[in-house]
Amino acid sequence: MADPAVWGLLLMAGELTLGTLLLAGGRAARWGWYGVIGFHLLLMLFGFGFWLWSVPALVVLVLLARRDGVLTGSGAHRGRPHPVG
């Protein structure tokens, strides 16, 4: 690794971006969930030790994403106001 500080800052920027997307709601949250789940899937490429963390984290993340309606397709309307009446 040429410069660990740069890679650490890039990782931090990515995590801030994903967190912001999740907090924004709507379509942005969908991309945030995909990014967080994808990050943990890619983290598993580093070896078995990361599997011990990633598998339970993925179970929780997928359950939360389903609850948010992202993986079931019912969350596309989130973030928009519902018409009254």
C-alpha positions in Angstrom: 0.0 0.0 0.0 1.7 3.2 -1.2 0.0 5.7 1.2 -2.3 4.2 3.9 -3.5 7.7 4.9 -5.0 8.3 1.4 -6.7 4.9 1.4 -8.1 5.5 4.9 -9.5 8.9 3.9 -11.1 7.4 0.7 -12.7 4.7 2.9 -14.0 7.4 5.3 -15.4 9.4 2.4 -17.1 6.3 1.0 -18.7 5.5 4.4 -19.8 9.1 4.8 -21.4 9.0 1.4 -23.2 5.8 2.1 -24.5 7.1 5.4 -25.7 10.3 3.9 -27.5 8.3 1.2 -29.2 6.1 3.8 -30.3 9.2 5.8 -31.6 11.0 2.7 -34.3 8.4 2.1 -36.1 7.6 -1.1 -34.0 6.5 -4.1 -30.9 7.7 -2.4 -31.5 5.2 0.4 -31.8 2.4 -2.1 -28.4 3.1 -3.4 -27.1 3.5 0.1 -28.4 0.0 1.0 -26.9 -1.5 -2.1 -23.5 0.2 -1.3 -23.4 -1.0 2.3 -24.3 -4.6 1.4 -21.9 -4.5 -1.5 -19.1 -3.2 0.7 -19.6 -6.1 3.1 -19.6 -8.6 0.3 -16.3 -7.2 -1.0 -14.9 -7.1 2.5 -15.3 -10.9 2.5 -12.6 -11.2 -0.2 -10.0 -10.4 2.4 -10.2 -13.8 4.0 -11.9 -15.9 6.6 -11.4 -13.5 9.5 -13.5 -10.9 7.7 -16.2 -13.6 7.2 -16.7 -13.8 10.9 -17.7 -10.1 10.9 -19.3 -9.9 7.5 -21.8 -12.8 7.6 -23.6 -11.7 10.7 -23.4 -8.0 9.5 -24.9 -9.0 6.2 -27.8 -10.9 7.9 -28.6 -7.7 9.9 -28.2 -5.4 6.9 -30.4 -7.5 4.6 -33.1 -7.7 7.2 -33.0 -3.9 7.7 -33.0 -3.3 4.0 -36.0 -5.5 3.6 -37.7 -3.7 6.4 -37.0 -0.5 4.7 -38.6 -1.9 1.5 -35.5 -1.7 -0.6 -35.1 -5.4 -1.5 -38.9 -6.1 -1.8 -39.5 -3.1 -4.2 -42.1 -1.5 -1.9 -39.8 1.2 -0.7 -39.6 3.2 -4.0 -42.2 5.6 -2.8 -40.5 6.4 0.5 -39.4 10.0 0.9 -42.4 11.4 -1.0 -45.4 12.7 0.8 -48.6 10.6 0.5 -51.7 12.3 -0.8 -54.3 12.9 1.9 -57.8 11.5 1.4 
